[in-house]
Amino acid sequence: KSLLFSQCKTALVNLDDEHAPYIIEHAHCHRLYTFGSDEKSDFHFSNIQYVANKDFVGITFGVCGKESFENFDVHAAIPGHFNAYNALSAVSVCALLGLNKEILTRGLEHIHVDGRMEIAYKSDHCSVIVDYAHNAISMESLLDTLRNYHPKRLVVVFGCGGNRAKERRYAMGEIAGRKADLSIVTADNSRYEKTEDIIADIIETLKPTGGKYLTIPDRREAIFYAVKNAQDGDMIAVIGKGHEDYQEINGVRTHFRDREVVDEAVKELL
């Protein structure tokens, strides 16, 4: 990646990244700027807050930087500390391009990325997030991120793909048991495997953690159950498929999109 910074006139580097010193040392661009949490950065954030209410779920933070962007607040409608870096990088690029601050802040406040920390529903009752997390690392990161919002219960709805390495199922089951208050284990893309067999593999490592769980093989029913039984203050994460608009079972793909099912459940049940 460092080679990219020798092929451009202007570079923007995350100063908090462990590889930043190397990249900066070997960059041969005309202008190099930095962003991050350190006040030494050309653009830096401060006072990150995790917000979840009926009007907004995401992060807020202050930005100090160059040009006319110095000292203003950002509301980014996408959860997680790591997304503060993503938002700050966007702010920094826009500052360097001289773009309008008001347009930028409005865009971040209403940002929407299909299946990536997507806020499918928010209210004073509960929040529902749809995300593509489909392996142990991304699942753990997501659940840790959502825990920062201090939900009454953190509920995760997930399964695992069929005809893939079983290690993924075992790892995700163990993480769900440790990190979620309730795991609803269901189908993903079972492909040519039996959904019940995949669920059994997941439960093999989830159960020993002592974490609360239940199994609902039909993914639509699982999402409806999570929404119907939500308690005040719950945060529900429907993960594994994200932006996908299909479900594959026995080699046949049928239309299925988590966000649409969440919308249906909310309309019918809440």
LOKEFI-241138 format. One record per residue (C-alpha): x, y, z; residue in one letter. Coordinates in steps of 0.05 Angstrom, whole numbers, always signed. Each point is the difference from the previous one (the first is absolute). Layout:
% residues N
<site><x>X</x><y>Y</y><z>Z</z><rest>a</rest></site>
...
***
This chain:
% residues 270
<site><x>+0</x><y>+0</y><z>+0</z><rest>k</rest></site>
<site><x>+57</x><y>+48</y><z>+14</z><rest>s</rest></site>
<site><x>+15</x><y>+0</y><z>-75</z><rest>l</rest></site>
<site><x>-66</x><y>+38</y><z>-11</z><rest>l</rest></site>
<site><x>+29</x><y>+59</y><z>+37</z><rest>f</rest></site>
<site><x>+56</x><y>+5</y><z>-52</z><rest>s</rest></site>
<site><x>-51</x><y>+6</y><z>-56</z><rest>q</rest></site>
<site><x>-41</x><y>+59</y><z>+23</z><rest>c</rest></site>
<site><x>+10</x><y>+75</y><z>+12</z><rest>k</rest></site>
<site><x>-37</x><y>+2</y><z>+66</z><rest>t</rest></site>
<site><x>-3</x><y>-53</y><z>+54</z><rest>a</rest></site>
<site><x>-42</x><y>-8</y><z>+63</z><rest>l</rest></site>
<site><x>+25</x><y>-50</y><z>+52</z><rest>v</rest></site>
<site><x>-32</x><y>-26</y><z>+64</z><rest>n</rest></site>
<site><x>+52</x><y>+20</y><z>+52</z><rest>l</rest></site>
<site><x>-29</x><y>-51</y><z>+50</z><rest>d</rest></site>
<site><x>+16</x><y>-58</y><z>-46</z><rest>d</rest></site>
<site><x>+60</x><y>-41</y><z>+22</z><rest>e</rest></site>
<site><x>+28</x><y>+3</y><z>-71</z><rest>h</rest></site>
<site><x>-6</x><y>+76</y><z>-5</z><rest>a</rest></site>
<site><x>+74</x><y>+15</y><z>+14</z><rest>p</rest></site>
<site><x>+22</x><y>-47</y><z>-56</z><rest>y</rest></site>
<site><x>-51</x><y>+28</y><z>-49</z><rest>i</rest></site>
<site><x>+18</x><y>+72</y><z>+16</z><rest>i</rest></site>
<site><x>+75</x><y>-14</y><z>-6</z><rest>e</rest></site>
<site><x>-7</x><y>-33</y><z>-68</z><rest>h</rest></site>
<site><x>-53</x><y>+46</y><z>-30</z><rest>a</rest></site>
<site><x>+25</x><y>+42</y><z>-58</z><rest>h</rest></site>
<site><x>-61</x><y>+44</y><z>-12</z><rest>c</rest></site>
<site><x>+0</x><y>+76</y><z>-2</z><rest>h</rest></site>
<site><x>-45</x><y>+10</y><z>+60</z><rest>r</rest></site>
<site><x>-13</x><y>-47</y><z>+58</z><rest>l</rest></site>
<site><x>-54</x><y>+10</y><z>+53</z><rest>y</rest></site>
<site><x>-19</x><y>-42</y><z>+60</z><rest>t</rest></site>
<site><x>-63</x><y>-15</y><z>+39</z><rest>f</rest></site>
<site><x>-16</x><y>-37</y><z>+65</z><rest>g</rest></site>
<site><x>-10</x><y>+10</y><z>+74</z><rest>s</rest></site>
<site><x>+67</x><y>+33</y><z>+13</z><rest>d</rest></site>
<site><x>-1</x><y>+76</y><z>+3</z><rest>e</rest></site>
<site><x>+64</x><y>-2</y><z>-42</z><rest>k</rest></site>
<site><x>-43</x><y>-24</y><z>-58</z><rest>s</rest></site>
<site><x>-20</x><y>+51</y><z>-53</z><rest>d</rest></site>
<site><x>-72</x><y>-23</y><z>+12</z><rest>f</rest></site>
<site><x>-19</x><y>-31</y><z>+67</z><rest>h</rest></site>
<site><x>-63</x><y>-19</y><z>+37</z><rest>f</rest></site>
<site><x>-18</x><y>+6</y><z>+74</z><rest>s</rest></site>
<site><x>-55</x><y>-17</y><z>+49</z><rest>n</rest></site>
<site><x>-30</x><y>-60</y><z>-36</z><rest>i</rest></site>
<site><x>-70</x><y>-15</y><z>+25</z><rest>q</rest></site>
<site><x>-42</x><y>-62</y><z>-14</z><rest>y</rest></site>
<site><x>-73</x><y>+21</y><z>-11</z><rest>v</rest></site>
<site><x>-61</x><y>-44</y><z>-7</z><rest>a</rest></site>
<site><x>-71</x><y>+28</y><z>+3</z><rest>n</rest></site>
<site><x>-63</x><y>+4</y><z>-42</z><rest>k</rest></site>
<site><x>+29</x><y>+54</y><z>-45</z><rest>d</rest></site>
<site><x>+72</x><y>-20</y><z>-9</z><rest>f</rest></site>
<site><x>+46</x><y>-60</y><z>+9</z><rest>v</rest></site>
<site><x>+73</x><y>+11</y><z>-13</z><rest>g</rest></site>
<site><x>+59</x><y>+41</y><z>+25</z><rest>i</rest></site>
<site><x>+14</x><y>+73</y><z>+13</z><rest>t</rest></site>
<site><x>+67</x><y>+33</y><z>+7</z><rest>f</rest></site>
<site><x>+36</x><y>+66</y><z>-7</z><rest>g</rest></site>
<site><x>+48</x><y>+15</y><z>-57</z><rest>v</rest></site>
<site><x>+59</x><y>+48</y><z>-1</z><rest>c</rest></site>
<site><x>+38</x><y>+10</y><z>-64</z><rest>g</rest></site>
<site><x>+24</x><y>+42</y><z>-57</z><rest>k</rest></site>
<site><x>-35</x><y>+49</y><z>-44</z><rest>e</rest></site>
<site><x>-72</x><y>+21</y><z>+17</z><rest>s</rest></site>
<site><x>-15</x><y>-67</y><z>+32</z><rest>f</rest></site>
<site><x>+33</x><y>+16</y><z>+67</z><rest>e</rest></site>
<site><x>-41</x><y>-12</y><z>+63</z><rest>n</rest></site>
<site><x>-67</x><y>-29</y><z>-19</z><rest>f</rest></site>
<site><x>-43</x><y>-60</y><z>+21</z><rest>d</rest></site>
<site><x>-15</x><y>-62</y><z>-40</z><rest>v</rest></site>
<site><x>-60</x><y>-46</y><z>+7</z><rest>h</rest></site>
<site><x>+12</x><y>-64</y><z>-39</z><rest>a</rest></site>
<site><x>-59</x><y>-48</y><z>-5</z><rest>a</rest></site>
<site><x>+42</x><y>-62</y><z>+0</z><rest>i</rest></site>
<site><x>+21</x><y>-33</y><z>+66</z><rest>p</rest></site>
<site><x>+70</x><y>-15</y><z>+25</z><rest>g</rest></site>
<site><x>+66</x><y>+31</y><z>+20</z><rest>h</rest></site>
<site><x>+32</x><y>-24</y><z>-65</z><rest>f</rest></site>
<site><x>-52</x><y>+39</y><z>-39</z><rest>n</rest></site>
<site><x>+24</x><y>+63</y><z>+34</z><rest>a</rest></site>
<site><x>+65</x><y>-11</y><z>-39</z><rest>y</rest></site>
<site><x>-40</x><y>-12</y><z>-64</z><rest>n</rest></site>
<site><x>-40</x><y>+63</y><z>+10</z><rest>a</rest></site>
<site><x>+61</x><y>+41</y><z>+18</z><rest>l</rest></site>
<site><x>+36</x><y>-24</y><z>-62</z><rest>s</rest></site>
<site><x>-60</x><y>+23</y><z>-41</z><rest>a</rest></site>
<site><x>+0</x><y>+67</y><z>+36</z><rest>v</rest></site>
<site><x>+75</x><y>+8</y><z>-13</z><rest>s</rest></site>
<site><x>-6</x><y>-14</y><z>-74</z><rest>v</rest></site>
<site><x>-58</x><y>+49</y><z>-7</z><rest>c</rest></site>
<site><x>+40</x><y>+53</y><z>+37</z><rest>a</rest></site>
<site><x>+59</x><y>-9</y><z>-47</z><rest>l</rest></site>
<site><x>-47</x><y>+5</y><z>-60</z><rest>l</rest></site>
<site><x>-33</x><y>+62</y><z>+28</z><rest>g</rest></site>
<site><x>-70</x><y>-30</y><z>+2</z><rest>l</rest></site>
<site><x>-57</x><y>+32</y><z>+38</z><rest>n</rest></site>
<site><x>-1</x><y>-19</y><z>+74</z><rest>k</rest></site>
<site><x>-75</x><y>+2</y><z>+7</z><rest>e</rest></site>
<site><x>-10</x><y>-49</y><z>-57</z><rest>i</rest></site>
<site><x>+51</x><y>-47</y><z>+30</z><rest>l</rest></site>
<site><x>-29</x><y>+1</y><z>+71</z><rest>t</rest></site>
<site><x>-71</x><y>-11</y><z>-28</z><rest>r</rest></site>
<site><x>+25</x><y>-58</y><z>-41</z><rest>g</rest></site>
<site><x>+33</x><y>-35</y><z>+59</z><rest>l</rest></site>
<site><x>-60</x><y>+10</y><z>+44</z><rest>e</rest></site>
<site><x>-43</x><y>-37</y><z>-51</z><rest>h</rest></site>
<site><x>+52</x><y>-49</y><z>-25</z><rest>i</rest></site>
<site><x>-26</x><y>-69</y><z>-21</z><rest>h</rest></site>
<site><x>+40</x><y>-60</y><z>-23</z><rest>v</rest></site>
<site><x>-40</x><y>-62</y><z>-18</z><rest>d</rest></site>
<site><x>+17</x><y>-57</y><z>+47</z><rest>g</rest></site>
<site><x>+59</x><y>+34</y><z>+33</z><rest>r</rest></site>
<site><x>-19</x><y>+22</y><z>+70</z><rest>m</rest></site>
<site><x>-67</x><y>+18</y><z>-32</z><rest>e</rest></site>
<site><x>-51</x><y>+30</y><z>+48</z><rest>i</rest></site>
<site><x>-61</x><y>-38</y><z>-22</z><rest>a</rest></site>
<site><x>-44</x><y>+25</y><z>+56</z><rest>y</rest></site>
<site><x>+6</x><y>+48</y><z>+59</z><rest>k</rest></site>
<site><x>-47</x><y>+22</y><z>+55</z><rest>s</rest></site>
<site><x>-2</x><y>+11</y><z>+75</z><rest>d</rest></site>
<site><x>-22</x><y>-74</y><z>+4</z><rest>h</rest></site>
<site><x>+57</x><y>-33</y><z>-38</z><rest>c</rest></site>
<site><x>+50</x><y>+5</y><z>-57</z><rest>s</rest></site>
<site><x>+13</x><y>-50</y><z>-56</z><rest>v</rest></site>
<site><x>+66</x><y>-2</y><z>-38</z><rest>i</rest></site>
<site><x>+14</x><y>-41</y><z>-63</z><rest>v</rest></site>
<site><x>+72</x><y>-17</y><z>-14</z><rest>d</rest></site>
<site><x>+41</x><y>-46</y><z>-44</z><rest>y</rest></site>
<site><x>+43</x><y>-28</y><z>+57</z><rest>a</rest></site>
<site><x>+8</x><y>-73</y><z>-21</z><rest>h</rest></site>
<site><x>+62</x><y>-24</y><z>+35</z><rest>n</rest></site>
<site><x>+28</x><y>-1</y><z>+71</z><rest>a</rest></site>
<site><x>+43</x><y>+63</y><z>-5</z><rest>i</rest></site>
<site><x>-54</x><y>+45</y><z>-30</z><rest>s</rest></site>
<site><x>-54</x><y>-28</y><z>+46</z><rest>m</rest></site>
<site><x>+41</x><y>+13</y><z>+63</z><rest>e</rest></site>
<site><x>+18</x><y>+70</y><z>-24</z><rest>s</rest></site>
<site><x>-74</x><y>+15</y><z>-14</z><rest>l</rest></site>
<site><x>-25</x><y>-25</y><z>+67</z><rest>l</rest></site>
<site><x>+54</x><y>+37</y><z>+38</z><rest>d</rest></site>
<site><x>-18</x><y>+63</y><z>-38</z><rest>t</rest></site>
<site><x>-74</x><y>-5</y><z>+15</z><rest>l</rest></site>
<site><x>+14</x><y>-15</y><z>+73</z><rest>r</rest></site>
<site><x>+28</x><y>+72</y><z>+5</z><rest>n</rest></site>
<site><x>-73</x><y>+23</y><z>-7</z><rest>y</rest></site>
<site><x>-18</x><y>-35</y><z>+66</z><rest>h</rest></site>
<site><x>-63</x><y>-35</y><z>-25</z><rest>p</rest></site>
<site><x>-45</x><y>-34</y><z>+50</z><rest>k</rest></site>
<site><x>+12</x><y>-63</y><z>-40</z><rest>r</rest></site>
<site><x>+45</x><y>-12</y><z>-60</z><rest>l</rest></site>
<site><x>-37</x><y>-51</y><z>-44</z><rest>v</rest></site>
<site><x>+34</x><y>-31</y><z>-60</z><rest>v</rest></site>
<site><x>-36</x><y>-38</y><z>-56</z><rest>v</rest></site>
<site><x>+49</x><y>-41</y><z>-42</z><rest>f</rest></site>
<site><x>+17</x><y>-64</y><z>-35</z><rest>g</rest></site>
<site><x>+58</x><y>-26</y><z>-42</z><rest>c</rest></site>
<site><x>+7</x><y>-17</y><z>-73</z><rest>g</rest></site>
<site><x>-1</x><y>-72</y><z>-23</z><rest>g</rest></site>
<site><x>+56</x><y>-36</y><z>-37</z><rest>n</rest></site>
<site><x>+51</x><y>+43</y><z>+34</z><rest>r</rest></site>
<site><x>+53</x><y>-13</y><z>+53</z><rest>a</rest></site>
<site><x>-33</x><y>-23</y><z>+64</z><rest>k</rest></site>
<site><x>+51</x><y>+38</y><z>+42</z><rest>e</rest></site>
<site><x>-39</x><y>+64</y><z>-16</z><rest>r</rest></site>
<site><x>-63</x><y>-29</y><z>+32</z><rest>r</rest></site>
<site><x>+37</x><y>-22</y><z>+63</z><rest>y</rest></site>
<site><x>+34</x><y>+68</y><z>+8</z><rest>a</rest></site>
<site><x>-64</x><y>+40</y><z>-12</z><rest>m</rest></site>
<site><x>-39</x><y>-43</y><z>+49</z><rest>g</rest></site>
<site><x>+51</x><y>+11</y><z>+55</z><rest>e</rest></site>
<site><x>+2</x><y>+75</y><z>-12</z><rest>i</rest></site>
<site><x>-75</x><y>+6</y><z>-1</z><rest>a</rest></site>
<site><x>-5</x><y>-37</y><z>+66</z><rest>g</rest></site>
<site><x>+51</x><y>+46</y><z>+33</z><rest>r</rest></site>
<site><x>-19</x><y>+67</y><z>-31</z><rest>k</rest></site>
<site><x>-76</x><y>+0</y><z>-9</z><rest>a</rest></site>
<site><x>-55</x><y>-1</y><z>+52</z><rest>d</rest></site>
<site><x>-42</x><y>-43</y><z>-46</z><rest>l</rest></site>
<site><x>+19</x><y>-37</y><z>-63</z><rest>s</rest></site>
<site><x>-53</x><y>-21</y><z>-49</z><rest>i</rest></site>
<site><x>+33</x><y>-52</y><z>-45</z><rest>v</rest></site>
<site><x>-32</x><y>-8</y><z>-68</z><rest>t</rest></site>
<site><x>+15</x><y>-13</y><z>-74</z><rest>a</rest></site>
<site><x>+48</x><y>+39</y><z>-43</z><rest>d</rest></site>
<site><x>+15</x><y>-27</y><z>-70</z><rest>n</rest></site>
<site><x>-3</x><y>-75</y><z>+16</z><rest>s</rest></site>
<site><x>+16</x><y>-18</y><z>-72</z><rest>r</rest></site>
<site><x>+2</x><y>-77</y><z>-4</z><rest>y</rest></site>
<site><x>+5</x><y>-12</y><z>+75</z><rest>e</rest></site>
<site><x>-59</x><y>-9</y><z>+48</z><rest>k</rest></site>
<site><x>-14</x><y>+63</y><z>+39</z><rest>t</rest></site>
<site><x>-11</x><y>-42</y><z>+63</z><rest>e</rest></site>
<site><x>+70</x><y>-30</y><z>-6</z><rest>d</rest></site>
<site><x>+32</x><y>+68</y><z>-6</z><rest>i</rest></site>
<site><x>-38</x><y>+25</y><z>+60</z><rest>i</rest></site>
<site><x>+21</x><y>-61</y><z>+40</z><rest>a</rest></site>
<site><x>+73</x><y>+16</y><z>-15</z><rest>d</rest></site>
<site><x>-10</x><y>+72</y><z>+24</z><rest>i</rest></site>
<site><x>-34</x><y>-23</y><z>+65</z><rest>i</rest></site>
<site><x>+57</x><y>-48</y><z>+13</z><rest>e</rest></site>
<site><x>+45</x><y>+58</y><z>+21</z><rest>t</rest></site>
<site><x>-54</x><y>+50</y><z>+20</z><rest>l</rest></site>
<site><x>-32</x><y>-43</y><z>+54</z><rest>k</rest></site>
<site><x>+63</x><y>-11</y><z>+43</z><rest>p</rest></site>
<site><x>+7</x><y>+76</y><z>+8</z><rest>t</rest></site>
<site><x>-64</x><y>+3</y><z>+40</z><rest>g</rest></site>
<site><x>-28</x><y>+53</y><z>-45</z><rest>g</rest></site>
<site><x>-75</x><y>+2</y><z>-11</z><rest>k</rest></site>
<site><x>-23</x><y>-24</y><z>-69</z><rest>y</rest></site>
<site><x>-57</x><y>-30</y><z>-40</z><rest>l</rest></site>
<site><x>-4</x><y>-29</y><z>-69</z><rest>t</rest></site>
<site><x>-49</x><y>+20</y><z>-55</z><rest>i</rest></site>
<site><x>+22</x><y>-31</y><z>-66</z><rest>p</rest></site>
<site><x>-44</x><y>+45</y><z>-43</z><rest>d</rest></site>
<site><x>+37</x><y>+66</y><z>-6</z><rest>r</rest></site>
<site><x>-63</x><y>+41</y><z>-12</z><rest>r</rest></site>
<site><x>-32</x><y>-30</y><z>+63</z><rest>e</rest></site>
<site><x>+63</x><y>+13</y><z>+39</z><rest>a</rest></site>
<site><x>+1</x><y>+74</y><z>-18</z><rest>i</rest></site>
<site><x>-75</x><y>+7</y><z>+15</z><rest>f</rest></site>
<site><x>+12</x><y>-34</y><z>+68</z><rest>y</rest></site>
<site><x>+56</x><y>+48</y><z>+17</z><rest>a</rest></site>
<site><x>-42</x><y>+61</y><z>-16</z><rest>v</rest></site>
<site><x>-64</x><y>-26</y><z>+33</z><rest>k</rest></site>
<site><x>+36</x><y>-17</y><z>+64</z><rest>n</rest></site>
<site><x>+44</x><y>+61</y><z>+4</z><rest>a</rest></site>
<site><x>+3</x><y>+33</y><z>+68</z><rest>q</rest></site>
<site><x>+6</x><y>+75</y><z>+13</z><rest>d</rest></site>
<site><x>+73</x><y>+19</y><z>-12</z><rest>g</rest></site>
<site><x>+18</x><y>-61</y><z>-40</z><rest>d</rest></site>
<site><x>+48</x><y>+2</y><z>-59</z><rest>m</rest></site>
<site><x>-10</x><y>-55</y><z>-51</z><rest>i</rest></site>
<site><x>+55</x><y>-18</y><z>-50</z><rest>a</rest></site>
<site><x>-21</x><y>-41</y><z>-61</z><rest>v</rest></site>
<site><x>+66</x><y>-22</y><z>-30</z><rest>i</rest></site>
<site><x>+32</x><y>-43</y><z>-53</z><rest>g</rest></site>
<site><x>-35</x><y>+21</y><z>-63</z><rest>k</rest></site>
<site><x>+2</x><y>+76</y><z>+1</z><rest>g</rest></site>
<site><x>-14</x><y>+28</y><z>-70</z><rest>h</rest></site>
<site><x>-16</x><y>-68</y><z>-31</z><rest>e</rest></site>
<site><x>-68</x><y>-5</y><z>-32</z><rest>d</rest></site>
<site><x>-6</x><y>-76</y><z>-4</z><rest>y</rest></site>
<site><x>+2</x><y>-63</y><z>+42</z><rest>q</rest></site>
<site><x>+30</x><y>-63</y><z>-28</z><rest>e</rest></site>
<site><x>-29</x><y>-67</y><z>+22</z><rest>i</rest></site>
<site><x>+11</x><y>-66</y><z>-36</z><rest>n</rest></site>
<site><x>+34</x><y>+38</y><z>-56</z><rest>g</rest></site>
<site><x>-60</x><y>+44</y><z>-13</z><rest>v</rest></site>
<site><x>+2</x><y>+75</y><z>+11</z><rest>r</rest></site>
<site><x>-63</x><y>+36</y><z>+21</z><rest>t</rest></site>
<site><x>-10</x><y>+73</y><z>+14</z><rest>h</rest></site>
<site><x>+16</x><y>+17</y><z>+73</z><rest>f</rest></site>
<site><x>+26</x><y>+64</y><z>+30</z><rest>r</rest></site>
<site><x>+8</x><y>+8</y><z>+74</z><rest>d</rest></site>
<site><x>-17</x><y>+75</y><z>-2</z><rest>r</rest></site>
<site><x>-66</x><y>-14</y><z>-35</z><rest>e</rest></site>
<site><x>-19</x><y>-53</y><z>+50</z><rest>v</rest></site>
<site><x>+16</x><y>+47</y><z>+58</z><rest>v</rest></site>
<site><x>-45</x><y>+52</y><z>-32</z><rest>d</rest></site>
<site><x>-56</x><y>-51</y><z>-7</z><rest>e</rest></site>
<site><x>+7</x><y>-22</y><z>+72</z><rest>a</rest></site>
<site><x>+0</x><y>+71</y><z>+27</z><rest>v</rest></site>
<site><x>-61</x><y>+18</y><z>-41</z><rest>k</rest></site>
<site><x>-38</x><y>-61</y><z>+23</z><rest>e</rest></site>
<site><x>+22</x><y>-6</y><z>+72</z><rest>l</rest></site>
<site><x>+18</x><y>+68</y><z>+27</z><rest>l</rest></site>
***
